[in-house]
Amino acid sequence: MKVCTSCGAPASTGIRKCLACGSASFLYVCENCGTRFTSLDCPQCGVLHETHEKVCPNCGRHTFDAKCPDCDKDLVGVAPIRAEIPPETYAVHAGEGVYRSDEFDQQQAKQKKK
């Protein structure tokens, strides 16, 4: 998982600036062991950053690898346990009460007419 180093807010892979504080500095938190790091892989357990845990449909083994270590089944097409839901979609109640500026103007005009 990618998080902002300044405020700790979670961020999607493609985000370049934190949506909470505007910082451009990020680090990764390993989904396997919880270690915080900035390299390509976790220094504690070796899991690559942005890699998600999968369950082998053949034998049920939980792994972060592309192939099951027990039965050698290819896991490339298997969905991860934790779905890739961008944190931006739920961080502020999914845009509850947020309007684009033109929508806000339209809402104000409607209320004045009433």
N, CA, C and O atoms as CSV, one atom per row, in Angstrom:
chain,resi,resn,atom,element,x,y,z
A,1,MET,N,N,0.846,-1.164,0.000
A,1,MET,CA,C,0.000,0.000,0.000
A,1,MET,C,C,0.897,1.233,0.000
A,1,MET,O,O,1.919,1.270,0.684
A,2,LYS,N,N,0.503,2.239,-0.773
A,2,LYS,CA,C,1.253,3.487,-0.870
A,2,LYS,C,C,0.641,4.500,0.089
A,2,LYS,O,O,-0.573,4.702,0.081
A,3,VAL,N,N,1.476,5.144,0.924
A,3,VAL,CA,C,0.981,6.140,1.875
A,3,VAL,C,C,1.864,7.391,1.829
A,3,VAL,O,O,3.046,7.325,1.493
A,4,CYS,N,N,1.265,8.514,2.172
A,4,CYS,CA,C,1.967,9.793,2.221
A,4,CYS,C,C,2.904,9.812,3.429
A,4,CYS,O,O,2.516,9.403,4.524
A,5,THR,N,N,4.138,10.287,3.229
A,5,THR,CA,C,5.093,10.355,4.342
A,5,THR,C,C,4.768,11.503,5.291
A,5,THR,O,O,5.147,11.460,6.462
A,6,SER,N,N,4.073,12.526,4.807
A,6,SER,CA,C,3.762,13.682,5.649
A,6,SER,C,C,2.569,13.452,6.570
A,6,SER,O,O,2.642,13.717,7.770
A,7,CYS,N,N,1.456,12.951,5.992
A,7,CYS,CA,C,0.232,12.831,6.799
A,7,CYS,C,C,-0.245,11.392,6.994
A,7,CYS,O,O,-1.133,11.149,7.812
A,8,GLY,N,N,0.329,10.426,6.256
A,8,GLY,CA,C,-0.047,9.024,6.420
A,8,GLY,C,C,-1.292,8.610,5.649
A,8,GLY,O,O,-1.764,7.485,5.816
A,9,ALA,N,N,-1.838,9.490,4.806
A,9,ALA,CA,C,-3.036,9.161,4.031
A,9,ALA,C,C,-2.704,8.124,2.962
A,9,ALA,O,O,-1.657,8.221,2.321
A,10,PRO,N,N,-3.577,7.130,2.755
A,10,PRO,CA,C,-3.337,6.141,1.703
A,10,PRO,C,C,-3.516,6.773,0.330
A,10,PRO,O,O,-4.279,7.728,0.180
A,11,ALA,N,N,-2.810,6.240,-0.684
A,11,ALA,CA,C,-2.881,6.778,-2.035
A,11,ALA,C,C,-2.837,5.650,-3.052
A,11,ALA,O,O,-2.254,4.596,-2.798
A,12,SER,N,N,-3.454,5.873,-4.199
A,12,SER,CA,C,-3.409,4.920,-5.299
A,12,SER,C,C,-2.037,4.942,-5.952
A,12,SER,O,O,-1.256,5.871,-5.744
A,13,THR,N,N,-1.749,3.930,-6.731
A,13,THR,CA,C,-0.456,3.796,-7.374
A,13,THR,C,C,-0.120,4.987,-8.260
A,13,THR,O,O,1.014,5.466,-8.218
A,14,GLY,N,N,-1.053,5.482,-9.054
A,14,GLY,CA,C,-0.782,6.548,-10.009
A,14,GLY,C,C,-0.768,7.954,-9.440
A,14,GLY,O,O,-0.432,8.894,-10.161
A,15,ILE,N,N,-1.117,8.134,-8.189
A,15,ILE,CA,C,-1.184,9.459,-7.579
A,15,ILE,C,C,0.224,10.012,-7.359
A,15,ILE,O,O,1.083,9.323,-6.807
A,16,ARG,N,N,0.465,11.266,-7.793
A,16,ARG,CA,C,1.784,11.883,-7.630
A,16,ARG,C,C,1.836,12.867,-6.474
A,16,ARG,O,O,2.913,13.147,-5.948
A,17,LYS,N,N,0.674,13.399,-6.068
A,17,LYS,CA,C,0.595,14.316,-4.924
A,17,LYS,C,C,-0.502,13.830,-3.998
A,17,LYS,O,O,-1.553,13.381,-4.455
A,18,CYS,N,N,-0.268,13.916,-2.719
A,18,CYS,CA,C,-1.238,13.485,-1.717
A,18,CYS,C,C,-2.496,14.344,-1.831
A,18,CYS,O,O,-2.412,15.570,-1.890
A,19,LEU,N,N,-3.649,13.703,-1.863
A,19,LEU,CA,C,-4.909,14.421,-1.966
A,19,LEU,C,C,-5.308,15.056,-0.639
A,19,LEU,O,O,-6.167,15.937,-0.607
A,20,ALA,N,N,-4.695,14.620,0.448
A,20,ALA,CA,C,-5.020,15.181,1.761
A,20,ALA,C,C,-4.181,16.407,2.091
A,20,ALA,O,O,-4.707,17.399,2.595
A,21,CYS,N,N,-2.860,16.349,1.808
A,21,CYS,CA,C,-1.992,17.463,2.225
A,21,CYS,C,C,-1.182,18.080,1.099
A,21,CYS,O,O,-0.580,19.136,1.296
A,22,GLY,N,N,-1.143,17.456,-0.080
A,22,GLY,CA,C,-0.411,18.010,-1.212
A,22,GLY,C,C,1.047,17.594,-1.303
A,22,GLY,O,O,1.735,18.006,-2.236
A,23,SER,N,N,1.538,16.800,-0.378
A,23,SER,CA,C,2.922,16.350,-0.394
A,23,SER,C,C,3.171,15.424,-1.590
A,23,SER,O,O,2.264,14.727,-2.044
A,24,ALA,N,N,4.399,15.428,-2.090
A,24,ALA,CA,C,4.771,14.554,-3.198
A,24,ALA,C,C,5.688,13.430,-2.732
A,24,ALA,O,O,6.322,12.774,-3.559
A,25,SER,N,N,5.771,13.196,-1.438
A,25,SER,CA,C,6.647,12.181,-0.870
A,25,SER,C,C,5.819,11.006,-0.344
A,25,SER,O,O,4.950,11.183,0.510
A,26,PHE,N,N,6.097,9.804,-0.863
A,26,PHE,CA,C,5.348,8.611,-0.482
A,26,PHE,C,C,6.284,7.488,-0.059
A,26,PHE,O,O,7.470,7.492,-0.391
A,27,LEU,N,N,5.743,6.539,0.671
A,27,LEU,CA,C,6.435,5.302,0.980
A,27,LEU,C,C,5.427,4.174,0.890
A,27,LEU,O,O,4.228,4.410,0.737
A,28,TYR,N,N,5.910,2.962,0.986
A,28,TYR,CA,C,5.045,1.787,0.887
A,28,TYR,C,C,4.948,1.084,2.229
A,28,TYR,O,O,5.890,1.096,3.021
A,29,VAL,N,N,3.800,0.471,2.474
A,29,VAL,CA,C,3.602,-0.350,3.658
A,29,VAL,C,C,3.334,-1.766,3.142
A,29,VAL,O,O,2.393,-1.990,2.381
A,30,CYS,N,N,4.160,-2.702,3.559
A,30,CYS,CA,C,4.047,-4.090,3.101
A,30,CYS,C,C,2.744,-4.707,3.606
A,30,CYS,O,O,2.447,-4.650,4.799
A,31,GLU,N,N,1.970,-5.293,2.698
A,31,GLU,CA,C,0.723,-5.954,3.089
A,31,GLU,C,C,0.982,-7.259,3.832
A,31,GLU,O,O,0.093,-7.767,4.514
A,32,ASN,N,N,2.175,-7.800,3.709
A,32,ASN,CA,C,2.496,-9.059,4.362
A,32,ASN,C,C,2.928,-8.864,5.817
A,32,ASN,O,O,2.404,-9.523,6.715
A,33,CYS,N,N,3.896,-7.949,6.050
A,33,CYS,CA,C,4.445,-7.821,7.403
A,33,CYS,C,C,4.265,-6.439,8.030
A,33,CYS,O,O,4.546,-6.265,9.216
A,34,GLY,N,N,3.796,-5.439,7.244
A,34,GLY,CA,C,3.548,-4.106,7.791
A,34,GLY,C,C,4.756,-3.186,7.828
A,34,GLY,O,O,4.656,-2.070,8.338
A,35,THR,N,N,5.898,-3.624,7.301
A,35,THR,CA,C,7.101,-2.804,7.281
A,35,THR,C,C,6.926,-1.623,6.336
A,35,THR,O,O,6.342,-1.766,5.262
A,36,ARG,N,N,7.431,-0.453,6.733
A,36,ARG,CA,C,7.400,0.736,5.877
A,36,ARG,C,C,8.730,0.815,5.136
A,36,ARG,O,O,9.793,0.670,5.740
A,37,PHE,N,N,8.666,1.049,3.800
A,37,PHE,CA,C,9.891,1.084,3.004
A,37,PHE,C,C,9.710,1.948,1.761
A,37,PHE,O,O,8.585,2.291,1.398
A,38,THR,N,N,10.822,2.300,1.105
A,38,THR,CA,C,10.786,3.099,-0.117
A,38,THR,C,C,11.385,2.362,-1.308
A,38,THR,O,O,11.334,2.870,-2.428
A,39,SER,N,N,11.939,1.201,-1.097
A,39,SER,CA,C,12.579,0.434,-2.169
A,39,SER,C,C,11.546,-0.347,-2.981
A,39,SER,O,O,10.347,-0.247,-2.718
A,40,LEU,N,N,12.002,-1.122,-3.963
A,40,LEU,CA,C,11.106,-1.929,-4.791
A,40,LEU,C,C,10.479,-3.091,-4.034
A,40,LEU,O,O,9.344,-3.481,-4.308
A,41,ASP,N,N,11.214,-3.635,-3.093
A,41,ASP,CA,C,10.670,-4.758,-2.329
A,41,ASP,C,C,10.885,-4.540,-0.838
A,41,ASP,O,O,11.768,-3.787,-0.426
A,42,CYS,N,N,10.068,-5.208,-0.040
A,42,CYS,CA,C,10.124,-5.075,1.413
A,42,CYS,C,C,11.448,-5.631,1.933
A,42,CYS,O,O,11.786,-6.779,1.643
A,43,PRO,N,N,12.202,-4.838,2.696
A,43,PRO,CA,C,13.469,-5.330,3.234
A,43,PRO,C,C,13.294,-6.423,4.291
A,43,PRO,O,O,14.233,-7.168,4.568
A,44,GLN,N,N,12.115,-6.524,4.874
A,44,GLN,CA,C,11.859,-7.515,5.924
A,44,GLN,C,C,11.521,-8.890,5.349
A,44,GLN,O,O,12.109,-9.895,5.746
A,45,CYS,N,N,10.556,-8.929,4.398
A,45,CYS,CA,C,10.083,-10.232,3.910
A,45,CYS,C,C,10.272,-10.449,2.408
A,45,CYS,O,O,10.064,-11.561,1.922
A,46,GLY,N,N,10.666,-9.402,1.657
A,46,GLY,CA,C,10.955,-9.556,0.238
A,46,GLY,C,C,9.780,-9.392,-0.708
A,46,GLY,O,O,9.965,-9.544,-1.915
A,47,VAL,N,N,8.586,-9.092,-0.228
A,47,VAL,CA,C,7.420,-8.911,-1.089
A,47,VAL,C,C,7.578,-7.603,-1.860
A,47,VAL,O,O,7.945,-6.580,-1.283
A,48,LEU,N,N,7.298,-7.639,-3.175
A,48,LEU,CA,C,7.395,-6.433,-3.997
A,48,LEU,C,C,6.349,-5.413,-3.593
A,48,LEU,O,O,5.249,-5.784,-3.184
A,49,HIS,N,N,6.681,-4.104,-3.704
A,49,HIS,CA,C,5.700,-3.070,-3.380
A,49,HIS,C,C,4.518,-3.169,-4.338
A,49,HIS,O,O,4.675,-3.584,-5.487
A,50,GLU,N,N,3.353,-2.792,-3.870
A,50,GLU,CA,C,2.101,-2.853,-4.632
A,50,GLU,C,C,1.713,-4.283,-5.039
A,50,GLU,O,O,0.952,-4.459,-5.990
A,51,THR,N,N,2.223,-5.306,-4.337
A,51,THR,CA,C,1.833,-6.687,-4.574
A,51,THR,C,C,0.770,-7.049,-3.547
A,51,THR,O,O,0.894,-6.722,-2.367
A,52,HIS,N,N,-0.279,-7.731,-4.010
A,52,HIS,CA,C,-1.395,-8.058,-3.128
A,52,HIS,C,C,-1.509,-9.566,-2.922
A,52,HIS,O,O,-1.152,-10.357,-3.794
A,53,GLU,N,N,-2.005,-9.936,-1.771
A,53,GLU,CA,C,-2.158,-11.349,-1.426
A,53,GLU,C,C,-3.255,-11.997,-2.266
A,53,GLU,O,O,-4.324,-11.422,-2.467
A,54,LYS,N,N,-2.968,-13.214,-2.757
A,54,LYS,CA,C,-3.927,-13.995,-3.537
A,54,LYS,C,C,-4.101,-15.357,-2.896
A,54,LYS,O,O,-3.249,-15.821,-2.139
A,55,VAL,N,N,-5.221,-15.988,-3.213
A,55,VAL,CA,C,-5.492,-17.346,-2.747
A,55,VAL,C,C,-5.526,-18.253,-3.966
A,55,VAL,O,O,-6.246,-17.981,-4.927
A,56,CYS,N,N,-4.752,-19.324,-3.930
A,56,CYS,CA,C,-4.709,-20.272,-5.041
A,56,CYS,C,C,-6.057,-20.986,-5.156
A,56,CYS,O,O,-6.513,-21.584,-4.182
A,57,PRO,N,N,-6.703,-20.937,-6.324
A,57,PRO,CA,C,-7.992,-21.612,-6.486
A,57,PRO,C,C,-7.866,-23.135,-6.513
A,57,PRO,O,O,-8.856,-23.849,-6.346
A,58,ASN,N,N,-6.650,-23.624,-6.722
A,58,ASN,CA,C,-6.409,-25.058,-6.801
A,58,ASN,C,C,-6.230,-25.697,-5.424
A,58,ASN,O,O,-6.839,-26.728,-5.138
A,59,CYS,N,N,-5.388,-25.084,-4.559
A,59,CYS,CA,C,-5.083,-25.708,-3.265
A,59,CYS,C,C,-5.432,-24.837,-2.050
A,59,CYS,O,O,-5.391,-25.319,-0.918
A,60,GLY,N,N,-5.780,-23.543,-2.275
A,60,GLY,CA,C,-6.173,-22.676,-1.175
A,60,GLY,C,C,-5.033,-21.965,-0.462
A,60,GLY,O,O,-5.267,-21.304,0.550
A,61,ARG,N,N,-3.824,-22.079,-0.954
A,61,ARG,CA,C,-2.649,-21.442,-0.331
A,61,ARG,C,C,-2.697,-19.925,-0.511
A,61,ARG,O,O,-2.995,-19.437,-1.601
A,62,HIS,N,N,-2.409,-19.192,0.536
A,62,HIS,CA,C,-2.304,-17.730,0.473
A,62,HIS,C,C,-0.863,-17.387,0.112
A,62,HIS,O,O,0.075,-17.890,0.731
A,63,THR,N,N,-0.687,-16.516,-0.908
A,63,THR,CA,C,0.656,-16.161,-1.347
A,63,THR,C,C,0.676,-14.796,-2.015
A,63,THR,O,O,-0.356,-14.296,-2.462
A,64,PHE,N,N,1.869,-14.193,-2.080
A,64,PHE,CA,C,2.088,-12.945,-2.791
A,64,PHE,C,C,2.804,-13.210,-4.111
A,64,PHE,O,O,3.102,-12.265,-4.842
A,65,ASP,N,N,3.084,-14.452,-4.430
A,65,ASP,CA,C,3.820,-14.831,-5.633
A,65,ASP,C,C,2.907,-14.922,-6.851
A,65,ASP,O,O,1.684,-14.974,-6.717
A,66,ALA,N,N,3.518,-14.940,-8.054
A,66,ALA,CA,C,2.763,-15.075,-9.301
A,66,ALA,C,C,2.373,-16.530,-9.559
A,66,ALA,O,O,1.458,-16.804,-10.335
A,67,LYS,N,N,3.065,-17.452,-8.910
A,67,LYS,CA,C,2.745,-18.886,-9.004
A,67,LYS,C,C,2.614,-19.445,-7.610
A,67,LYS,O,O,3.327,-19.027,-6.697
A,68,CYS,N,N,1.708,-20.387,-7.438
A,68,CYS,CA,C,1.515,-21.013,-6.133
A,68,CYS,C,C,2.761,-21.827,-5.772
A,68,CYS,O,O,3.198,-22.658,-6.568
A,69,PRO,N,N,3.335,-21.607,-4.600
A,69,PRO,CA,C,4.532,-22.364,-4.206
A,69,PRO,C,C,4.247,-23.839,-3.926
A,69,PRO,O,O,5.167,-24.655,-3.964
A,70,ASP,N,N,2.991,-24.198,-3.645
A,70,ASP,CA,C,2.659,-25.593,-3.340
A,70,ASP,C,C,2.337,-26.416,-4.586
A,70,ASP,O,O,2.915,-27.483,-4.793
A,71,CYS,N,N,1.407,-25.916,-5.423
A,71,CYS,CA,C,0.951,-26.723,-6.562
A,71,CYS,C,C,1.405,-26.176,-7.915
A,71,CYS,O,O,1.074,-26.759,-8.947
A,72,ASP,N,N,2.154,-25.075,-7.936
A,72,ASP,CA,C,2.720,-24.475,-9.141
A,72,ASP,C,C,1.671,-23.922,-10.105
A,72,ASP,O,O,1.950,-23.764,-11.294
A,73,LYS,N,N,0.457,-23.624,-9.604
A,73,LYS,CA,C,-0.594,-23.048,-10.450
A,73,LYS,C,C,-0.279,-21.580,-10.717
A,73,LYS,O,O,0.154,-20.862,-9.816
A,74,ASP,N,N,-0.496,-21.133,-11.962
A,74,ASP,CA,C,-0.282,-19.740,-12.343
A,74,ASP,C,C,-1.388,-18.884,-11.733
A,74,ASP,O,O,-2.570,-19.170,-11.925
A,75,LEU,N,N,-1.009,-17.825,-10.992
A,75,LEU,CA,C,-1.984,-16.978,-10.294
A,75,LEU,C,C,-2.125,-15.588,-10.917
A,75,LEU,O,O,-2.666,-14.681,-10.284
A,76,VAL,N,N,-1.645,-15.413,-12.146
A,76,VAL,CA,C,-1.669,-14.101,-12.792
A,76,VAL,C,C,-3.095,-13.577,-12.948
A,76,VAL,O,O,-3.322,-12.387,-12.728
A,77,GLY,N,N,-4.053,-14.404,-13.313
A,77,GLY,CA,C,-5.426,-13.966,-13.522
A,77,GLY,C,C,-6.303,-13.998,-12.282
A,77,GLY,O,O,-7.479,-13.642,-12.354
A,78,VAL,N,N,-5.760,-14.413,-11.152
A,78,VAL,CA,C,-6.536,-14.534,-9.913
A,78,VAL,C,C,-6.634,-13.163,-9.234
A,78,VAL,O,O,-5.630,-12.471,-9.064
A,79,ALA,N,N,-7.844,-12.787,-8.853
A,79,ALA,CA,C,-8.058,-11.498,-8.181
A,79,ALA,C,C,-7.463,-11.532,-6.779
A,79,ALA,O,O,-7.516,-12.564,-6.109
A,80,PRO,N,N,-6.898,-10.418,-6.332
A,80,PRO,CA,C,-6.345,-10.369,-4.975
A,80,PRO,C,C,-7.448,-10.397,-3.924
A,80,PRO,O,O,-8.606,-10.100,-4.216
A,81,ILE,N,N,-7.077,-10.757,-2.703
A,81,ILE,CA,C,-8.043,-10.803,-1.604
A,81,ILE,C,C,-8.600,-9.412,-1.343
A,81,ILE,O,O,-9.812,-9.226,-1.242
A,82,ARG,N,N,-7.712,-8.447,-1.237
A,82,ARG,CA,C,-8.132,-7.052,-1.044
A,82,ARG,C,C,-8.231,-6.413,-2.406
A,82,ARG,O,O,-7.222,-6.225,-3.086
A,83,ALA,N,N,-9.436,-6.078,-2.806
A,83,ALA,CA,C,-9.649,-5.496,-4.128
A,83,ALA,C,C,-8.940,-4.147,-4.239
A,83,ALA,O,O,-8.769,-3.441,-3.245
A,84,GLU,N,N,-8.537,-3.805,-5.445
A,84,GLU,CA,C,-7.888,-2.527,-5.717
A,84,GLU,C,C,-8.927,-1.417,-5.733
A,84,GLU,O,O,-9.364,-0.998,-6.805
A,85,ILE,N,N,-9.321,-0.945,-4.584
A,85,ILE,CA,C,-10.264,0.162,-4.485
A,85,ILE,C,C,-9.456,1.404,-4.159
A,85,ILE,O,O,-8.871,1.490,-3.080
A,86,PRO,N,N,-9.412,2.369,-5.071
A,86,PRO,CA,C,-8.616,3.560,-4.789
A,86,PRO,C,C,-9.087,4.248,-3.517
A,86,PRO,O,O,-10.286,4.475,-3.354
A,87,PRO,N,N,-8.172,4.587,-2.611
A,87,PRO,CA,C,-8.555,5.233,-1.357
A,87,PRO,C,C,-9.315,6.536,-1.566
A,87,PRO,O,O,-10.085,6.951,-0.699
A,88,GLU,N,N,-9.101,7.190,-2.720
A,88,GLU,CA,C,-9.773,8.454,-2.978
A,88,GLU,C,C,-11.290,8.280,-3.051
A,88,GLU,O,O,-12.028,9.237,-2.816
A,89,THR,N,N,-11.763,7.083,-3.370
A,89,THR,CA,C,-13.201,6.878,-3.527
A,89,THR,C,C,-13.936,6.772,-2.207
A,89,THR,O,O,-15.146,6.993,-2.157
A,90,TYR,N,N,-13.234,6.440,-1.141
A,90,TYR,CA,C,-13.914,6.309,0.135
A,90,TYR,C,C,-13.316,7.191,1.238
A,90,TYR,O,O,-13.802,7.182,2.369
A,91,ALA,N,N,-12.280,7.941,0.917
A,91,ALA,CA,C,-11.589,8.730,1.927
A,91,ALA,C,C,-12.472,9.833,2.516
A,91,ALA,O,O,-12.361,10.138,3.704
A,92,VAL,N,N,-13.342,10.433,1.707
A,92,VAL,CA,C,-14.196,11.517,2.192
A,92,VAL,C,C,-15.644,11.176,1.859
A,92,VAL,O,O,-16.321,11.943,1.174
A,93,HIS,N,N,-16.109,10.058,2.327
A,93,HIS,CA,C,-17.479,9.607,2.110
A,93,HIS,C,C,-17.865,9.628,0.639
A,93,HIS,O,O,-18.988,9.997,0.295
A,94,ALA,N,N,-16.945,9.237,-0.225
A,94,ALA,CA,C,-17.177,9.104,-1.661
A,94,ALA,C,C,-17.774,10.362,-2.284
A,94,ALA,O,O,-18.702,10.273,-3.088
A,95,GLY,N,N,-17.257,11.520,-1.924
A,95,GLY,CA,C,-17.682,12.760,-2.554
A,95,GLY,C,C,-18.992,13.300,-2.022
A,95,GLY,O,O,-19.618,14.141,-2.667
A,96,GLU,N,N,-19.412,12.842,-0.877
A,96,GLU,CA,C,-20.671,13.269,-0.283
A,96,GLU,C,C,-20.674,14.778,-0.075
A,96,GLU,O,O,-19.801,15.315,0.607
A,97,GLY,N,N,-21.649,15.461,-0.658
A,97,GLY,CA,C,-21.768,16.902,-0.481
A,97,GLY,C,C,-20.754,17.713,-1.260
A,97,GLY,O,O,-20.582,18.904,-1.000
A,98,VAL,N,N,-20.072,17.080,-2.223
A,98,VAL,CA,C,-19.082,17.782,-3.025
A,98,VAL,C,C,-19.664,18.048,-4.403
A,98,VAL,O,O,-20.175,17.133,-5.048
A,99,TYR,N,N,-19.592,19.278,-4.854
A,99,TYR,CA,C,-20.084,19.662,-6.171
A,99,TYR,C,C,-18.937,20.249,-6.977
A,99,TYR,O,O,-18.028,20.867,-6.422
A,100,ARG,N,N,-18.984,20.051,-8.288
A,100,ARG,CA,C,-18.089,20.810,-9.151
A,100,ARG,C,C,-18.605,22.241,-9.136
A,100,ARG,O,O,-19.773,22.462,-8.819
A,101,SER,N,N,-17.779,23.203,-9.464
A,101,SER,CA,C,-18.181,24.612,-9.347
A,101,SER,C,C,-19.404,24.944,-10.193
A,101,SER,O,O,-20.259,25.705,-9.741
A,102,ASP,N,N,-19.518,24.398,-11.409
A,102,ASP,CA,C,-20.687,24.700,-12.236
A,102,ASP,C,C,-21.951,24.059,-11.659
A,102,ASP,O,O,-23.034,24.638,-11.755
A,103,GLU,N,N,-21.828,22.896,-11.074
A,103,GLU,CA,C,-22.986,22.259,-10.431
A,103,GLU,C,C,-23.436,23.071,-9.218
A,103,GLU,O,O,-24.632,23.204,-8.957
A,104,PHE,N,N,-22.465,23.613,-8.482
A,104,PHE,CA,C,-22.789,24.422,-7.315
A,104,PHE,C,C,-23.568,25.666,-7.734
A,104,PHE,O,O,-24.555,26.031,-7.095
A,105,ASP,N,N,-23.116,26.321,-8.820
A,105,ASP,CA,C,-23.803,27.513,-9.320
A,105,ASP,C,C,-25.229,27.177,-9.754
A,105,ASP,O,O,-26.157,27.945,-9.504
A,106,GLN,N,N,-25.395,26.030,-10.404
A,106,GLN,CA,C,-26.731,25.603,-10.837
A,106,GLN,C,C,-27.627,25.339,-9.630
A,106,GLN,O,O,-28.801,25.708,-9.638
A,107,GLN,N,N,-27.084,24.707,-8.601
A,107,GLN,CA,C,-27.857,24.433,-7.388
A,107,GLN,C,C,-28.281,25.743,-6.717
A,107,GLN,O,O,-29.411,25.861,-6.244
A,108,GLN,N,N,-27.382,26.720,-6.675
A,108,GLN,CA,C,-27.688,28.018,-6.064
A,108,GLN,C,C,-28.785,28.726,-6.846
A,108,GLN,O,O,-29.688,29.317,-6.254
A,109,ALA,N,N,-28.711,28.669,-8.178
A,109,ALA,CA,C,-29.717,29.312,-9.022
A,109,ALA,C,C,-31.090,28.672,-8.812
A,109,ALA,O,O,-32.096,29.380,-8.769
A,110,LYS,N,N,-31.147,27.354,-8.683
A,110,LYS,CA,C,-32.415,26.649,-8.449
A,110,LYS,C,C,-33.033,27.051,-7.111
A,110,LYS,O,O,-34.244,27.239,-6.995
A,111,GLN,N,N,-32.159,27.178,-6.098
A,111,GLN,CA,C,-32.672,27.542,-4.770
A,111,GLN,C,C,-33.200,28.970,-4.751
A,111,GLN,O,O,-34.164,29.246,-4.036
A,112,LYS,N,N,-32.610,29.880,-5.503
A,112,LYS,CA,C,-33.068,31.266,-5.550
A,112,LYS,C,C,-34.432,31.373,-6.237
A,112,LYS,O,O,-35.259,32.211,-5.877
A,113,LYS,N,N,-34.653,30.498,-7.244
A,113,LYS,CA,C,-35.929,30.512,-7.964
A,113,LYS,C,C,-37.074,30.059,-7.084
A,113,LYS,O,O,-38.211,30.488,-7.282
A,114,LYS,N,N,-36.802,29.207,-6.124
A,114,LYS,CA,C,-37.844,28.685,-5.229
A,114,LYS,C,C,-38.197,29.695,-4.233
A,114,LYS,O,O,-39.056,29.452,-3.386
